[in-house]
Amino acid sequence: MIDASAPEHKPAPDGCELSPVVVGIMYPSAWDIRPAHALAADLDAVRALDPRLEIVDCRYVESEELRTARGRPGAAARPELRDLAPAPTAEQRELLVRAEIVLAADLPFDVANLAPRLRWVQSCAAGNGQLLSAGLPTERIRLTTAAGVNGAPIAEFVFARLLAFFKRHRDLDALQGARRWKPAFGGLIRGKTLGLIGVGGIGSQLASRAHAFGMTVHATRRRAQVPAEHVDRLFHPDDLHEMLAGCDAVVSAAPETADTVGTMNAAAFAAMREGAFYCNVGRGSFVVEPDLIAALRGGRLGGAALDVVAAEPLPADDPLWDAPNLYLSAHCSSAALEHFTEVFRLFRDNLTRYLAGEELHNRVDPDAGC
C-alpha cells in the first residue's frame, strides 16, 4: 500500500547533487549495552541503504521518572511535566531543525515546532506515551513503535515466571536454603488455561508457547471476530471479566491508553479463579496496585508477577515489595543485548519503506494512541 503522505525521494538527475535525508539517532546511549562495534555496524548498514542518508548521533534523554509520567494519558496537558523536561541543547536544536527522520525514546514537548522538516519518528520501544505527549503523531509527522521487537524474549520471561509459580520454585529454593530434604511437588501447566489481555507482538508469542505446552489459550481482542493463531477463544475487551473467570493464569501485555488505565482493579481480580496467577509485562498503569496487593494478601490470587509498575523506579518503601507471592522485576523482561539489534532491523526495514513511499510497520493510530 502506498502512503500518500510520504515524500517522494526520487534519484537525482545525472550531474545533480542528492539532497541529504538527515537521520537523528537520539535514544539514550546507556540503553544500548552492546559492544561499540555492534552500533557502528548497524549505523553503517543504515547508511548503505541510500547515499542520501546523513546520520547524526545526538542523544536526547529524560529521567526514568519523567518518562514514566509522560507516558500517562493526558501528560501533554500537565504543565509541571514541561517544567521538569530538560531544555534541548544547542546541538539538539540544530539537529531537530535539520532532521527528517529520528530514532528516539524521548523527545521534547512540542517537538513539531522545533523540527520543521521532521516527517517520521521511529520509537526504539513498544510504548509510545512519552512521544504522544511530545505532540506526535501529526498530519506531517508519522510515529512508529518497536512493537514486536521484544515479543520472543518477553514471552520466555513470562513462561519462566509461570513455571516458577506452578512448579513451586520458591518453595524449593527455601528448602534448599534451610538444608531440608523435603519434597515440594508442583503441578502441570499442560491442560491449564492461559488468558492473554492483548494478542499483539508479545501476546502472539505467548500463545504459540502456551500451545506448545499443551495449554488452552483465551485472549481479548477488539476485533474478536478475527481469528488469532494458537488462540482457542477470543473475547472482546468488554467481556474481560468473563475471560478472567475461566483462566488459571492471566498475562497482560496491553498498550497504555486512556481506556486501559486501571483495568486490573478489585473487580477484575475478584473475577479471576481462586488461586490463579497474574502477570503484567505491558504498562504499570494497567494495574490498580493496592487492589493487587489485597488480592494476594486475601488469598484470591495464588501469585503474581510484575515487570512494570506505576512508579518507576519503584520506591524502596512501596508496599509492593512486601506483597506475598509477588515476583517483582525492574522492567527487564526483554533481552537487552539483542534489543537494539532487532530495533535496527525494524528501523532499516521501515526506512526502506519510507524512502520508497510505502506504508510503515507499527504506525501509531493518532485516534487510538497505539
C-alpha positions as CSV (number, residue, x, y, z in Angstrom):
1,M,0.0,0.0,0.0
2,I,1.4,3.4,-1.0
3,D,1.5,6.1,1.7
4,A,0.3,9.3,0.1
5,S,1.7,11.4,2.8
6,A,5.3,10.2,2.3
7,P,7.7,12.5,0.5
8,E,8.9,11.3,-2.9
9,H,12.6,10.5,-2.6
10,K,13.5,10.1,-6.3
11,P,17.1,9.7,-7.6
12,A,18.6,13.0,-8.7
13,P,19.2,13.5,-12.4
14,D,22.8,12.9,-13.7
15,G,25.1,15.7,-12.7
16,C,22.9,16.9,-9.8
17,E,23.7,16.5,-6.1
18,L,21.4,14.5,-3.9
19,S,19.6,16.3,-1.2
20,P,20.5,14.8,2.2
21,V,18.0,12.9,4.3
22,V,19.1,13.7,7.8
23,V,18.5,10.9,10.3
24,G,18.9,11.7,14.0
25,I,20.0,9.0,16.5
26,M,18.6,10.3,19.7
27,Y,17.7,7.4,22.0
28,P,19.6,7.0,25.4
29,S,23.1,5.6,24.6
30,A,23.0,3.8,28.0
31,W,20.2,1.6,26.8
32,D,22.3,0.0,24.1
33,I,24.7,-2.2,26.1
34,R,26.1,-4.0,23.1
35,P,29.8,-3.6,22.1
36,A,30.5,-0.4,20.3
37,H,31.2,-2.2,17.1
38,A,27.6,-3.5,17.0
39,L,26.2,0.0,16.9
40,A,28.8,1.1,14.3
41,A,27.8,-1.9,12.1
42,D,24.1,-1.0,12.4
43,L,24.8,2.6,11.5
44,D,26.9,1.5,8.5
45,A,24.0,-0.7,7.4
46,V,21.6,2.2,7.6
47,R,23.9,4.4,5.6
48,A,24.3,1.7,3.0
49,L,20.5,1.8,2.2
50,D,20.8,5.1,0.3
51,P,23.6,7.6,-0.5
52,R,21.4,10.5,0.6
53,L,21.2,9.4,4.2
54,E,23.2,11.5,6.7
55,I,23.4,10.0,10.2
56,V,23.7,12.4,13.1
57,D,24.3,10.9,16.6
58,C,22.9,13.4,19.2
59,R,21.1,11.9,22.2
60,Y,18.2,13.5,24.0
61,V,17.5,11.7,27.3
62,E,14.9,12.3,30.1
63,S,14.9,10.7,33.5
64,E,13.1,7.4,34.0
65,E,10.6,9.1,36.4
66,L,9.8,11.8,33.8
67,R,9.5,9.3,31.0
68,T,7.0,7.2,33.1
69,A,5.0,10.3,33.9
70,R,4.9,11.5,30.3
71,G,3.7,8.1,29.3
72,R,0.4,8.5,31.1
73,P,-2.6,9.6,29.1
74,G,-3.1,13.4,29.4
75,A,0.5,14.1,30.2
76,A,0.8,16.8,27.5
77,A,-1.7,18.9,29.4
78,R,0.4,18.8,32.7
79,P,2.5,22.0,32.9
80,E,4.6,20.6,35.8
81,L,6.0,17.9,33.5
82,R,7.1,20.5,31.0
83,D,9.0,22.3,33.8
84,L,10.8,19.0,34.5
85,A,11.8,18.3,30.9
86,P,15.4,19.2,30.1
87,A,15.8,22.2,27.7
88,P,17.2,21.0,24.3
89,T,20.9,21.9,23.9
90,A,22.1,24.0,21.0
91,E,23.3,20.8,19.3
92,Q,20.0,19.0,19.8
93,R,18.1,22.1,18.5
94,E,20.4,22.2,15.4
95,L,19.7,18.5,14.7
96,L,15.9,18.9,15.1
97,V,15.9,21.8,12.7
98,R,17.5,19.6,10.0
99,A,16.2,16.1,10.8
100,E,13.7,14.4,8.6
101,I,13.8,11.1,10.5
102,V,14.5,10.4,14.2
103,L,15.1,7.2,16.1
104,A,14.3,8.1,19.7
105,A,12.9,7.1,23.1
106,D,12.3,10.7,24.3
107,L,11.6,14.0,22.5
108,P,11.0,17.5,23.8
109,F,7.4,18.7,24.3
110,D,6.0,20.4,21.1
111,V,8.7,18.8,19.0
112,A,6.8,19.6,15.8
113,N,7.6,23.3,16.4
114,L,11.3,22.6,16.9
115,A,11.6,20.3,13.9
116,P,10.0,21.8,10.8
117,R,11.4,19.2,8.5
118,L,10.6,16.2,10.6
119,R,8.5,13.6,8.8
120,W,8.9,10.4,10.8
121,V,9.8,9.3,14.3
122,Q,10.7,5.6,15.0
123,S,10.5,4.8,18.6
124,C,13.0,2.3,20.0
125,A,10.4,0.9,22.4
126,A,6.9,-0.6,22.2
127,G,5.5,2.1,24.5
128,N,4.9,5.5,22.9
129,G,3.1,7.5,25.6
130,Q,6.0,9.8,26.2
131,L,6.2,10.5,22.4
132,L,2.5,11.1,22.2
133,S,2.9,13.8,24.9
134,A,5.5,15.4,22.7
135,G,2.6,16.1,20.3
136,L,3.1,13.1,17.9
137,P,1.9,12.0,15.5
138,T,0.7,15.0,13.5
139,E,-0.5,15.3,9.9
140,R,3.1,16.0,9.0
141,I,5.0,13.6,11.3
142,R,4.3,9.9,11.5
143,L,5.2,7.9,14.6
144,T,6.0,4.2,14.6
145,T,6.8,1.9,17.5
146,A,9.1,-1.0,18.1
147,A,6.2,-3.3,19.0
148,G,7.0,-6.9,18.5
149,V,10.8,-6.5,18.8
150,N,10.7,-7.9,22.3
151,G,8.0,-10.5,21.7
152,A,10.1,-13.6,22.0
153,P,12.3,-12.6,25.0
154,I,9.3,-11.3,27.0
155,A,7.3,-14.5,26.2
156,E,10.2,-16.6,27.5
157,F,10.4,-14.4,30.6
158,V,6.7,-14.8,31.3
159,F,6.9,-18.6,31.0
160,A,9.9,-18.6,33.4
161,R,7.6,-16.9,35.9
162,L,4.6,-19.2,35.1
163,L,6.8,-22.3,35.6
164,A,8.4,-21.0,38.7
165,F,4.9,-20.5,40.2
166,F,3.3,-23.7,39.1
167,K,6.4,-25.8,39.9
168,R,6.9,-24.1,43.3
169,H,10.4,-22.9,42.7
170,R,10.3,-20.5,45.6
171,D,9.4,-23.3,48.0
172,L,12.2,-25.5,46.6
173,D,14.7,-22.7,47.0
174,A,13.6,-22.1,50.6
175,L,14.0,-25.8,51.4
176,Q,17.5,-25.8,49.9
177,G,18.4,-22.7,51.9
178,A,17.2,-24.4,55.1
179,R,19.1,-27.6,54.2
180,R,15.9,-29.6,54.4
181,W,15.4,-32.7,52.2
182,K,11.7,-32.4,51.8
183,P,9.6,-32.7,48.5
184,A,7.6,-29.7,47.3
185,F,5.8,-31.1,44.3
186,G,4.5,-28.7,41.6
187,G,1.6,-29.1,39.2
188,L,1.2,-29.4,35.4
189,I,0.6,-26.4,33.2
190,R,-0.5,-28.8,30.5
191,G,-4.2,-28.7,30.3
192,K,-4.5,-25.3,32.1
193,T,-6.0,-22.2,30.5
194,L,-3.9,-19.1,29.9
195,G,-5.6,-15.8,29.4
196,L,-4.0,-13.1,27.3
197,I,-5.0,-9.5,27.6
198,G,-3.8,-8.4,24.1
199,V,-2.5,-10.6,21.3
200,G,0.0,-8.3,19.6
201,G,3.7,-8.9,19.3
202,I,4.1,-10.3,22.8
203,G,0.7,-12.0,23.1
204,S,1.1,-13.9,19.9
205,Q,4.5,-15.2,21.1
206,L,2.9,-16.2,24.4
207,A,0.1,-18.0,22.6
208,S,2.5,-20.1,20.5
209,R,4.5,-21.2,23.5
210,A,1.3,-21.9,25.5
211,H,0.1,-24.1,22.6
212,A,3.5,-26.0,22.7
213,F,3.0,-26.6,26.4
214,G,-0.5,-28.1,25.8
215,M,-2.4,-25.2,27.3
216,T,-5.7,-23.8,26.2
217,V,-5.4,-20.1,25.3
218,H,-8.1,-17.4,25.7
219,A,-7.5,-13.8,24.7
220,T,-9.1,-10.4,24.5
221,R,-9.1,-8.5,21.2
222,R,-11.1,-5.6,19.9
223,R,-11.6,-7.5,16.7
224,A,-12.8,-10.6,18.5
225,Q,-14.3,-12.0,15.3
226,V,-10.9,-12.1,13.6
227,P,-9.1,-15.4,14.4
228,A,-5.7,-15.4,16.1
229,E,-3.2,-18.2,15.7
230,H,-2.9,-20.6,18.7
231,V,-5.8,-18.8,20.4
232,D,-8.7,-21.1,21.2
233,R,-11.2,-18.5,22.1
234,L,-11.3,-14.7,21.6
235,F,-13.2,-12.2,23.8
236,H,-14.0,-8.6,23.3
237,P,-12.3,-6.3,25.9
238,D,-15.8,-5.5,27.3
239,D,-16.1,-9.2,28.2
240,L,-12.7,-9.3,30.1
241,H,-14.2,-10.5,33.4
242,E,-15.9,-13.4,31.6
243,M,-12.5,-14.4,30.2
244,L,-10.8,-14.0,33.6
245,A,-13.2,-16.4,35.3
246,G,-12.1,-19.2,33.0
247,C,-8.3,-18.9,33.3
248,D,-5.7,-20.4,35.6
249,A,-3.2,-17.7,34.6
250,V,-3.6,-14.3,33.0
251,V,-0.9,-12.2,31.3
252,S,-1.3,-8.5,30.4
253,A,0.7,-7.2,27.5
254,A,-1.6,-4.3,26.6
255,P,-0.6,-0.8,25.5
256,E,-1.2,2.3,27.7
257,T,-4.2,4.3,26.6
258,A,-6.9,6.2,28.3
259,D,-9.1,3.0,28.1
260,T,-6.6,0.7,29.6
261,V,-5.5,2.6,32.8
262,G,-6.7,0.7,35.9
263,T,-8.2,-2.2,34.0
264,M,-7.0,-4.8,36.6
265,N,-8.8,-3.5,39.6
266,A,-10.6,-5.1,42.6
267,A,-13.5,-6.3,40.4
268,A,-11.1,-7.8,37.9
269,F,-9.1,-9.7,40.5
270,A,-12.4,-10.9,42.1
271,A,-13.5,-12.3,38.7
272,M,-10.4,-14.5,38.5
273,R,-10.3,-18.1,39.6
274,E,-9.2,-18.5,43.2
275,G,-5.5,-19.4,43.4
276,A,-4.8,-18.2,39.8
277,F,-1.7,-16.4,38.7
278,Y,-1.5,-12.9,37.2
279,C,1.4,-11.4,35.3
280,N,1.8,-7.9,33.8
281,V,4.5,-7.1,31.2
282,G,2.6,-4.3,29.5
283,R,2.3,-1.0,31.3
284,G,2.3,-0.3,35.0
285,S,-0.8,1.9,34.8
286,F,-2.9,-1.2,33.8
287,V,-2.9,-2.5,37.4
288,V,-4.5,-0.8,40.5
289,E,-1.6,-1.9,42.7
290,P,-3.4,-1.7,46.1
291,D,-6.1,-4.0,44.7
292,L,-3.5,-6.4,43.5
293,I,-1.9,-6.4,47.0
294,A,-5.3,-7.0,48.6
295,A,-6.0,-9.9,46.3
296,L,-2.6,-11.5,47.1
297,R,-3.0,-11.0,50.9
298,G,-6.5,-12.2,50.9
299,G,-5.6,-15.4,49.0
300,R,-7.8,-14.7,46.0
301,L,-4.6,-14.8,43.8
302,G,-2.1,-17.6,44.2
303,G,0.7,-15.4,42.9
304,A,1.6,-12.6,40.6
305,A,4.5,-11.2,38.6
306,L,5.1,-7.5,37.7
307,D,7.8,-6.4,35.4
308,V,6.2,-3.0,35.2
309,V,4.8,-0.8,37.9
310,A,3.1,2.6,38.2
311,A,6.1,4.4,39.6
312,E,9.4,3.5,38.0
313,P,11.8,3.2,39.6
314,L,9.8,1.6,42.4
315,P,10.4,3.5,45.7
316,A,12.0,1.4,48.5
317,D,9.1,2.0,50.8
318,D,6.4,0.9,48.3
319,P,4.1,-1.8,49.7
320,L,4.6,-3.9,46.6
321,W,8.0,-5.0,48.0
322,D,6.3,-6.8,50.8
323,A,3.3,-8.3,49.0
324,P,3.1,-12.1,49.4
325,N,3.8,-14.4,46.5
326,L,4.7,-11.5,44.2
327,Y,7.6,-11.7,41.7
328,L,9.0,-8.3,41.0
329,S,11.4,-7.2,38.3
330,A,12.6,-3.8,37.2
331,H,11.2,-3.6,33.7
332,C,13.8,-6.1,32.4
333,S,11.8,-8.9,30.8
334,S,13.4,-8.1,27.4
335,A,16.8,-9.4,26.2
336,A,18.9,-6.3,26.4
337,L,21.8,-7.5,24.3
338,E,19.5,-8.4,21.4
339,H,17.1,-5.5,21.7
340,F,18.8,-2.9,19.6
341,T,19.9,-5.4,17.0
342,E,16.2,-6.0,16.5
343,V,15.3,-2.3,16.7
344,F,17.8,-1.5,13.9
345,R,16.5,-4.4,11.9
346,L,13.0,-2.9,12.1
347,F,14.3,0.6,11.5
348,R,16.1,-0.4,8.3
349,D,13.0,-2.2,7.0
350,N,10.9,0.9,7.8
351,L,13.5,3.2,6.4
352,T,13.5,1.3,3.1
353,R,9.7,1.6,3.0
354,Y,9.8,5.3,3.9
355,L,12.2,6.1,1.0
356,A,10.0,4.1,-1.3
357,G,6.9,5.9,-0.2
358,E,5.3,2.8,1.2
359,E,3.3,2.2,4.4
360,L,5.4,1.8,7.6
361,H,5.2,-1.0,10.1
362,N,3.8,-0.3,13.6
363,R,2.4,3.1,12.6
364,V,0.6,4.7,15.6
365,D,-3.1,5.4,15.1
366,P,-3.5,9.0,16.4
367,D,-7.1,8.3,17.5
368,A,-6.3,5.1,19.4
369,G,-2.9,6.2,20.7
370,C,-1.3,2.9,19.8
